[in-house]
Amino acid sequence: MERQISSQNNNSDFITDVSGMEEIPIQYNDLENEILGKDLSSKSYNYEVDSYKLGSKYRKKLTLDDVQCTLLDRLSFNTNVFNEIEYCRVQILKQFLRLTDFLFKECVPINRSYHTVVDELTEIIIVLEYNYKNDSLNYKYTSESIQSDIFNHLLKLCENSVRDFYEIKRKINIDFKYTKPEILDKFNKKIVSKAEVFLENHKHQILDADYRTNLILNETNTNRWKTKFELIKSDYTNAVSFEREIARLAEVNINNPSVDSLYFEASKFISVFDKNSALRLYVYYLDKDLDSQKFDNRQLNKTIQKSLFTNVTQFTEFESIVNEFVRNRDLNSCIEKLNKIYLPKRKKIIIDTEAIEHVKRLDSEITQKLGDILSDDEENDYLHSESREDDNKNIAFSIANTSDDTIIKYEADLNFNDIQKDVLDLFEKNSFTILYSEFSDYMRSRQLFVGAAIESINEICFELLDDVLIEEEDEYLTINQEYFKKLLTHD
């Protein structure tokens, strides 16, 4: 952490007030000693600290100086799936170092007897929460403990900042340990409000997630692809580049159980621009859907299908190609055939003299029927009659389902109905955590009530688990994975 504090002599440095009105002299070594709680000028300072502490662990990787190393040693992560990813943890720690550097240098305490706003707030908490005096035996221990609480809270703010940058909707809890209104008011004014502005203005310093990190993030946050997908749609120029971007997005979602939804939505979007591209992306959706635990077999709505198929021949040919793909899973062959659907079809004309003689012998009624059959307008008449059907219904592809319907996934004794099974499958597909609003939309689309569905499942499972299966946490609905495993058959 390179210091930028200006110097006027060899003994003192200056910190500029945030208002820019004056410079406040401070002792450089005193500031370091305050942070470290040690005298750095002493040759006896022990650098062989416990390796499990954050500062010691990341000293070389982040090129930490003594002040930074000791500061990080005071921190502890509440470990979770996100901050256990090494790349994410490094970005969090870098944000933390930038933030604390800002607080130490730029945020001047109102009471000039304190070196930093952290020291000032620490004193306020000691007085309001414990009423200790600075010469008491408990003062030093309590002071260090409070400062650690403050720094750990700043670490949480940094983690949420990195989560936000990586498009992770779920944030960690940032409730402060000390809840007295006077303390919270001082804490928010002196530190949190300034920290939040700083983190927002310095998000650009967080490095983009690398390939491996994106794989992990997308696997555990199954709807993360939607943000990037919206950006791809907004930048649409042509079908070739669109398919290329979708392929790249799908590549970093290869472990995401919802990757099939990406291809399905892509097929819907591109259908108004390029028919061939829409058919290819739909088959990619089927390919991923067939690999999933449950074959959903979602179909494009009738309006899209009408725009894709202008006659019965095209529709029938597509249906045949798709069913062949479901049977043999030859994706390359399927794509090759799809690319030919819209090519002009040449009809072979074979003159059969015997047939001509036969036709001549037919009576006028049969001749008229034959003329109707050979009429080029018949296909269009058929489609026109199709278009008069109820527009709210889909044209259903007759796609073969190769899954073994006899396989029983959940314990038979639980007697889940089809709706309850679909709800449990939905949770499994979304890594057992779903935004309440998204689950509500899903249930509304099926004309079902959220509360009733959750209550019915929890009631069935309670005797087995002696606990509720589906829990509401903040804005999310979650299922304990260990509980979920107990619902499955164990044959």
C-alpha positions in Angstrom: 0.0 0.0 0.0 2.0 3.0 -1.3 1.3 6.0 0.9 0.5 9.3 -0.8 0.6 11.4 2.3 2.4 14.7 1.7 5.4 15.7 3.8 6.7 19.0 5.0 9.6 17.8 7.1 11.2 14.5 8.1 9.2 14.0 11.2 5.6 14.8 10.3 3.1 14.0 7.5 -0.1 15.7 6.6 -3.6 14.4 5.9 -5.9 16.7 3.9 -9.3 17.3 5.3 -12.1 16.0 3.0 -13.4 19.6 2.8 -10.0 20.6 1.4 -9.8 23.5 3.9 -6.7 22.5 5.9 -4.0 20.0 6.3 -3.7 18.2 9.6 -0.2 17.1 10.8 0.0 13.5 12.1 2.9 11.3 13.0 3.5 8.7 10.3 4.8 6.0 12.7 2.0 6.7 15.1 -0.6 6.0 12.5 1.0 2.7 11.6 1.3 1.8 15.3 -2.4 2.6 15.8 -3.4 0.2 13.0 -0.9 -2.5 14.0 -1.1 -2.2 17.7 2.7 -2.6 17.7 5.8 -0.5 17.6 7.1 -1.1 14.0 10.4 0.6 14.9 11.2 -2.3 17.2 13.6 -4.9 15.6 11.9 -7.6 17.6 8.7 -7.5 15.6 7.8 -11.1 14.8 6.9 -11.7 11.2 6.3 -15.4 11.7 2.6 -15.1 12.4 0.1 -17.9 12.0 -0.2 -18.9 8.4 -3.9 -19.4 8.5 -4.6 -15.7 9.1 -5.6 -13.7 6.0 -2.7 -11.3 6.1 -0.1 -14.0 6.4 -1.7 -16.2 3.8 -2.0 -13.4 1.1 1.2 -11.4 2.0 3.1 -12.5 -1.1 0.1 -12.9 -3.4 -1.1 -9.3 -2.8 2.4 -7.9 -2.1 1.3 -6.6 1.4 3.3 -4.3 3.6 3.4 -4.8 7.3 0.5 -2.5 8.0 -1.7 -4.2 5.4 -0.7 -7.7 6.5 -1.5 -7.0 10.2 -4.8 -5.4 9.3 -5.9 -8.4 7.2 -4.8 -10.7 10.1 -7.6 -9.1 12.1 -10.2 -10.1 9.6 -12.3 -13.3 9.3 -14.6 -14.3 6.5 -18.0 -15.8 7.2 -17.3 -18.4 4.5 -19.9 -19.0 1.8 -19.9 -20.4 -1.7 -19.0 -17.0 -3.2 -16.1 -15.9 -1.0 -14.6 -19.4 -1.0 -13.8 -19.0 -4.7 -10.2 -17.9 -4.6 -10.5 -15.4 -7.4 -13.5 -13.7 -5.7 -11.8 -13.6 -2.3 -8.8 -11.9 -3.8 -11.0 -9.2 -5.4 -12.8 -8.7 -2.0 -9.5 -8.2 -0.2 -8.2 -5.8 -2.8 -11.4 -3.7 -2.4 -11.0 -3.8 1.3 -7.5 -2.5 1.2 -8.5 0.3 -1.2 -11.4 1.2 1.1 -9.4 1.3 4.4 -6.6 3.2 2.7 -9.3 5.8 1.7 -10.8 5.9 5.2 -7.4 6.3 6.9 -6.2 9.1 4.5 -9.2 11.0 3.4 -11.8 10.8 6.1 -10.7 13.1 8.9 -12.2 12.6 12.4 -14.2 15.5 13.8 -12.3 15.1 17.0 -8.8 15.8 15.9 -7.3 13.8 18.8 -8.0 10.6 16.9 -5.8 9.4 14.0 -8.7 7.8 12.0 -12.5 7.7 11.9 -12.2 4.1 13.0 -10.5 5.2 16.2 -13.1 7.9 16.7 -16.0 5.5 16.3 -14.3 2.9 18.5 -14.2 5.4 21.3 -17.9 6.3 20.8 -18.9 2.7 21.0 -16.9 2.0 24.1 -18.5 4.9 25.9 -22.1 4.2 24.8 -22.0 0.5 24.9 -19.6 -0.3 27.8 -18.8 3.0 29.5 -15.2 2.0 30.0 -12.5 4.7 30.6 -9.3 4.6 28.6 -7.3 3.8 31.7 -9.3 0.8 32.7 -8.1 -2.8 32.4 -10.9 -3.7 29.9 -10.4 -0.7 27.6 -7.5 -2.0 25.4 -9.0 -5.5 24.9 -12.5 -4.0 24.1 -11.0 -1.4 21.8 -9.2 -4.0 19.7 -12.4 -6.2 19.6 -14.6 -3.3 18.4 -12.1 -2.3 15.7 -12.1 -5.9 14.5 -15.9 -5.7 14.3 -15.7 -2.5 12.3 -13.1 -3.9 9.9 -15.1 -7.1 9.4 -18.2 -5.1 8.6 -16.2 -3.2 6.0 -15.1 -6.6 4.6 -18.8 -7.5 4.2 -19.5 -4.2 2.3 -16.6 -5.1 0.0 -18.0 -8.6 -0.6 -21.4 -7.2 -1.6 -19.6 -4.7 -3.9 -17.8 -7.6 -5.6 -21.0 -9.7 -5.7 -22.8 -6.8 -7.4 -20.1 -6.4 -9.9 -20.3 -10.1 -10.8 -24.1 -9.9 -11.2 -24.8 -12.0 -8.1 -28.2 -10.9 -6.9 -28.0 -12.4 -3.5 -26.1 -10.3 -1.0 -24.8 -11.2 2.5 -26.3 -9.7 5.6 -24.6 -6.5 6.7 -26.3 -5.8 10.1 -23.9 -4.2 12.5 -23.2 -5.9 15.8 -23.9 -2.8 17.9 -27.6 -1.8 17.5 -28.1 1.2 19.7 -29.6 4.0 17.6 -26.8 6.5 18.7 -24.1 4.0 17.6 -25.7 3.1 14.3 -26.3 6.8 13.5 -22.6 7.6 14.1 -21.5 4.5 12.3 -23.5 5.3 9.2 -22.5 8.9 9.1 -18.8 8.5 9.8 -18.0 5.3 7.9 -20.8 3.4 6.1 -22.1 6.3 4.0 -18.6 7.2 2.9 -17.6 3.6 2.3 -20.6 2.9 0.1 -19.9 6.0 -2.1 -16.2 5.0 -2.4 -17.1 1.3 -3.4 -19.6 2.4 -6.0 -17.1 4.8 -7.5 -14.3 2.3 -7.6 -16.1 -0.8 -8.8 -14.2 -0.4 -12.1 -11.0 -1.5 -10.2 -12.5 -5.0 -9.6 -11.2 -7.4 -12.3 -13.6 -9.2 -14.5 -14.1 -12.9 -13.5 -11.9 -15.3 -15.4 -13.2 -18.4 -17.3 -12.9 -20.8 -14.4 -14.6 -18.4 -11.9 -17.4 -17.8 -14.3 -18.0 -21.5 -14.6 -18.3 -21.8 -10.8 -20.5 -18.6 -10.4 -22.9 -19.7 -13.2 -23.2 -23.2 -11.7 -24.2 -21.8 -8.3 -26.2 -18.8 -9.6 -28.4 -20.4 -12.3 -30.0 -17.2 -13.5 -26.8 -15.2 -13.8 -26.7 -15.7 -17.6 -29.8 -13.5 -18.0 -28.0 -10.2 -17.5 -25.4 -11.0 -20.2 -28.2 -12.3 -22.5 -30.0 -9.0 -22.2 -26.8 -7.2 -23.2 -26.3 -9.5 -26.2 -29.9 -8.8 -27.3 -29.4 -5.0 -27.0 -26.2 -5.2 -29.1 -27.8 -7.3 -31.9 -26.5 -6.7 -35.4 -26.8 -10.0 -37.3 -27.6 -13.6 -36.8 -24.0 -14.9 -37.2 -22.6 -12.7 -34.4 -25.7 -13.4 -32.2 -25.2 -17.2 -32.4 -21.5 -16.8 -31.7 -22.2 -14.7 -28.6 -24.8 -17.2 -27.4 -22.3 -20.0 -27.9 -19.7 -18.2 -25.8 -22.3 -17.5 -23.1 -23.3 -21.1 -23.1 -19.7 -22.3 -22.8 -19.3 -20.6 -19.4 -22.7 -22.0 -18.4 -21.8 -25.6 -19.3 -22.3 -26.7 -15.7 -25.4 -24.6 -15.2 -28.5 -26.8 -15.1 -30.5 -23.9 -16.7 -28.3 -23.6 -19.8 -31.2 -25.1 -21.9 -33.3 -22.0 -21.0 -30.6 -19.8 -22.5 -30.9 -21.5 -25.9 -34.7 -21.5 -25.7 -34.9 -17.8 -25.1 -32.2 -17.2 -27.8 -34.4 -19.1 -30.3 -37.4 -17.0 -29.4 -35.5 -13.8 -29.8 -33.8 -14.5 -33.2 -37.0 -15.9 -34.8 -38.0 -12.5 -36.0 -34.7 -11.9 -37.6 -33.4 -15.3 -39.0 -35.5 -18.5 -39.3 -32.5 -20.9 -39.8 -30.8 -19.5 -36.7 -34.0 -19.9 -34.7 -34.3 -23.6 -35.7 -30.7 -24.3 -34.9 -30.9 -22.7 -31.4 -34.1 -24.6 -30.7 -32.3 -27.9 -31.4 -29.5 -26.8 -29.2 -32.1 -26.2 -26.5 -33.5 -29.7 -27.1 -30.0 -31.2 -26.9 -29.4 -29.6 -23.4 -33.0 -30.4 -22.3 -32.5 -34.1 -23.2 -29.3 -34.1 -21.0 -31.2 -32.7 -18.0 -32.8 -34.9 -15.3 -36.3 -34.0 -16.7 -37.2 -33.6 -20.3 -39.3 -30.4 -20.3 -39.9 -30.4 -24.1 -40.8 -26.7 -24.2 -42.2 -25.5 -27.5 -42.2 -22.2 -29.3 -45.6 -20.4 -29.2 -47.9 -20.5 -32.1 -47.1 -17.0 -33.3 -43.4 -17.8 -33.6 -44.2 -21.2 -35.3 -46.3 -19.4 -37.9 -43.5 -17.1 -38.7 -41.0 -20.0 -39.0 -43.2 -22.3 -41.2 -45.0 -20.9 -44.1 -46.5 -24.2 -45.3 -47.2 -27.7 -44.0 -44.3 -29.3 -45.8 -41.8 -27.2 -43.8 -43.5 -27.9 -40.5 -43.7 -31.7 -41.2 -40.0 -31.8 -42.3 -38.9 -30.0 -39.2 -40.9 -32.3 -37.0 -39.3 -35.3 -38.7 -35.8 -34.0 -38.3 -36.3 -33.2 -34.6 -37.7 -36.6 -33.9 -34.8 -38.3 -35.7 -32.4 -36.2 -33.5 -34.2 -37.2 -30.3 -33.7 -40.9 -31.3 -30.0 -40.8 -32.5 -28.7 -37.5 -30.9 -26.6 -36.7 -34.0 -26.4 -33.0 -33.6 -24.3 -32.2 -36.6 -26.5 -34.2 -38.9 -29.6 -32.5 -37.5 -28.2 -29.0 -38.0 -27.2 -29.9 -41.6 -30.7 -31.0 -42.4 -32.3 -27.9 -40.7 -30.2 -25.6 -42.9 -31.9 -27.1 -46.0 -35.5 -26.7 -44.8 -36.0 -23.3 -46.5 -34.2 -24.2 -49.7 -36.5 -24.5 -52.8 -37.8 -28.0 -53.4 -37.5 -29.3 -57.0 -40.2 -31.7 -58.1 -39.4 -34.5 -60.5 -41.9 -34.9 -63.3 -42.1 -38.4 -64.7 -44.3 -39.1 -67.7 -46.2 -42.4 -67.3 -48.0 -43.2 -70.5 -50.0 -46.0 -68.9 -51.2 -43.5 -66.2 -52.3 -41.1 -68.9 -54.3 -43.7 -70.6 -55.8 -44.6 -67.2 -56.8 -41.1 -66.5 -58.5 -40.8 -69.8 -60.8 -43.6 -68.8 -61.8 -42.0 -65.6 -65.2 -40.4 -65.4 -65.5 -36.7 -64.9 -66.1 -37.0 -61.1 -62.8 -38.8 -60.5 -61.0 -36.4 -62.8 -62.2 -33.5 -60.8 -61.1 -35.1 -57.5 -57.6 -35.8 -59.0 -57.4 -32.2 -60.1 -58.1 -31.0 -56.5 -55.4 -33.2 -55.1 -52.8 -31.9 -57.5 -53.8 -28.3 -56.9 -50.9 -26.2 -55.8 -53.3 -24.2 -53.6 -54.2 -27.0 -51.3 -51.3 -26.5 -48.9 -52.1 -22.8 -48.5 -55.8 -23.6 -47.9 -54.7 -26.0 -45.2 -52.5 -23.4 -43.5 -55.3 -20.8 -43.7 -57.6 -23.2 -41.9 -54.9 -23.7 -39.3 -54.5 -20.0 -38.7 -58.2 -19.8 -37.8 -57.6 -21.9 -34.7 -57.4 -20.6 -31.2 -54.2 -18.3 -31.2 -53.7 -19.1 -27.5 -52.8 -22.7 -28.3 -49.4 -23.9 -29.5 -48.8 -26.0 -32.5 -47.6 -29.1 -30.7 -44.6 -30.9 -32.1 -44.9 -34.6 -31.8 -41.5 -35.0 -30.2 -40.7 -38.4 -28.9 -39.8 -38.6 -25.2 -37.0 -41.1 -24.7 -37.0 -40.9 -20.9 -38.0 -43.9 -18.9 -41.3 -42.8 -17.3 -41.2 -45.9 -15.0 -38.4 -44.4 -13.0 -39.6 -43.2 -9.7 -37.6 -40.2 -8.4 -39.2 -39.5 -5.1 -40.1 -41.9 -2.3 -43.5 -43.4 -3.1 -44.7 -43.1 0.6 -44.6 -39.3 0.3 -47.3 -39.3 -2.4 -46.3 -36.1 -4.1 -48.7 -35.0 -6.8 -47.4 -33.8 -10.2 -47.5 -30.2 -9.2 -45.5 -30.8 -6.1 -42.9 -32.9 -8.1 -42.6 -30.0 -10.6 -42.0 -27.5 -7.8 -39.2 -29.8 -6.3 -37.7 -30.3 -9.7 -37.7 -26.5 -10.2 -35.7 -26.0 -7.0 -33.3 -28.7 -7.9 -32.7 -27.1 -11.3 -32.0 -23.7 -9.6 -29.4 -25.1 -7.1 -32.1 -25.2 -4.4 -32.4 -21.4 -4.2 -35.0 -19.3 -6.0 -35.9 -15.6 -5.8 -39.4 -15.4 -4.3 -40.6 -13.1 -7.2 -39.4 -15.6 -9.8 -41.1 -18.5 -8.0 -44.3 -16.4 -7.7 -44.2 -15.7 -11.5 -43.7 -19.4 -12.2 -46.7 -20.4 -10.0 -48.9 -17.6 -11.4 -48.1 -18.9 -14.9 -49.6 -22.2 -13.8 -52.5 -20.5 -12.1 -51.4 -21.8 -8.7 -50.9 -20.2 -5.3 -47.4 -19.8 -3.9 -48.3 -20.2 -0.2 -50.5 -23.2 -0.7 -47.9 -25.1 -2.8 -45.1 -24.5 -0.2 -47.3 -25.3 2.7 -48.5 -28.6 1.1 -45.0 -29.8 0.4 -43.7 -28.8 3.9 -46.7 -30.6 5.5 -45.9 -33.8 3.6 -42.2 -33.7 4.5 -42.5 -32.6 8.1 -43.0 -36.1 9.5 -39.9 -37.4 7.6 -37.6 -34.4 8.3 -39.0 -33.1 11.6 -38.5 -29.7 10.0 -39.8 -27.5 7.1 -38.3 -28.3 3.7 -38.9 -25.0 1.9 -37.8 -22.0 3.9 -38.2 -18.3 3.1 -34.9 -16.3 3.7 -34.9 -12.6 2.9 -36.1 -12.4 -0.8 -35.4 -16.1 -1.5 -36.9 -19.5 -1.1 -34.4 -22.2 -0.2 -34.2 -26.0 0.3 -31.6 -27.7 2.5 -29.9 -30.1 0.1 -29.4 -32.8 2.8 -33.2 -32.7 3.4 -33.8 -33.0 -0.3 -31.7 -36.1 -0.6 -33.9 -37.8 2.0 -36.9 -37.4 -0.4 -35.3 -39.4 -3.2 -35.6 -43.1 -3.7 -32.5 -45.1 -2.7 -32.8 -48.1 -5.0 
